[in-house]
Structures are given as C-alpha cells and as structure tokens.
C-alpha cells in the first residue's frame, strides 16, 4: 500500500505512485511524480522526484521522529508549539520526558553557568 507519514506536505498536482512510502515530515514539490520511497523530513521534487535536501540536520530529524508530536493531545501541542516554532526541539523534549525534578536540576545548573 501507499503510505503517507505524518506532517507531510504534498504540493499541488503531485502524484505518488502505488506502493510508495513517504516518511514523516517530508515535502513533495508541486507537480512532482514520486516513484520511490522518500526518507523522513526530506524535500523531493521533479518528474521523477529526486531528493533536493533534508529539512533539518540528522540529529534534529531523530529528535522529531522520537517526539512524534502529531500523536500528542491538542493541549500538549499547544504547550510545546512556541518551542517547535522557534526550532528548540531540545526544550520540547525536556518538557515531554524529563520529570519536574530533573528539569529543576537542569535549570539550577543553567543558572549557575550564567
């Protein structure tokens, strides 16, 4: 089956052939014909579509894939949205997975460094 991941953008009049898997966060250019699988957070374009570039560096892509923000409840997304918009993925991950105690220690360490 053809699979479109989460957070994928498909440009106007783009075609995705049967059986192709589009990774999370990928962008498909306008009028592109996608005949091969597309890696997560990769921009492709053309006929046939070819990778143009990655949207983020590999470390950021790994963090976004681990976060899976599209699976979060709406209230959680609203809470992390400012950090996502600013590209501060580490802050989002801290809010999501670190306990309040661990976050307090991190804040103390950060304030001690200033």
Residue pairs with C-beta under 8 A, 6 or more apart in sequence:
1 19
2 16
2 17
2 18
2 19
2 20
2 21
3 20
3 21
3 22
4 10
4 16
4 22
5 21
5 22
5 23
5 24
5 25
5 26
5 40
6 24
6 25
6 68
6 70
6 71
7 24
7 25
7 69
7 70
8 22
8 23
8 24
8 25
8 26
8 27
8 28
9 26
9 27
9 28
10 16
10 28
11 27
11 28
11 29
11 30
11 31
11 32
11 45
12 30
12 31
13 30
13 31
14 28
14 29
14 30
14 31
14 32
14 33
14 34
15 32
15 33
15 34
16 22
16 28
16 34
17 33
17 34
17 35
20 34
20 35
20 36
20 37
20 38
21 37
21 38
22 28
22 34
22 37
22 38
23 37
23 38
23 39
23 40
23 41
23 42
24 40
24 41
24 64
24 65
24 70
25 40
25 41
25 55
25 61
25 64
25 65
26 38
26 39
26 40
26 41
26 42
26 43
26 44
27 42
27 43
27 44
27 55
28 34
28 38
28 44
28 45
28 49
29 43
29 44
29 45
29 46
29 49
29 52
30 45
31 47
32 44
32 45
32 46
32 47
32 49
33 46
33 47
33 48
33 49
34 44
34 48
34 49
35 48
35 49
36 48
36 49
38 44
38 49
38 51
39 51
39 54
40 61
40 64
40 65
41 54
41 55
41 56
41 61
41 64
42 51
42 52
42 53
42 54
42 55
43 51
43 52
43 53
43 54
43 55
44 50
44 51
44 52
45 52
54 61
55 61
56 64
60 89
63 89
63 90
63 93
64 89
66 93
67 89
67 92
67 93
67 96
69 77
69 80
69 84
69 92
72 80
76 96
79 95
80 92
80 95
80 96
83 89
83 91
83 92
83 95
84 92
94 103
94 106
95 103
98 106
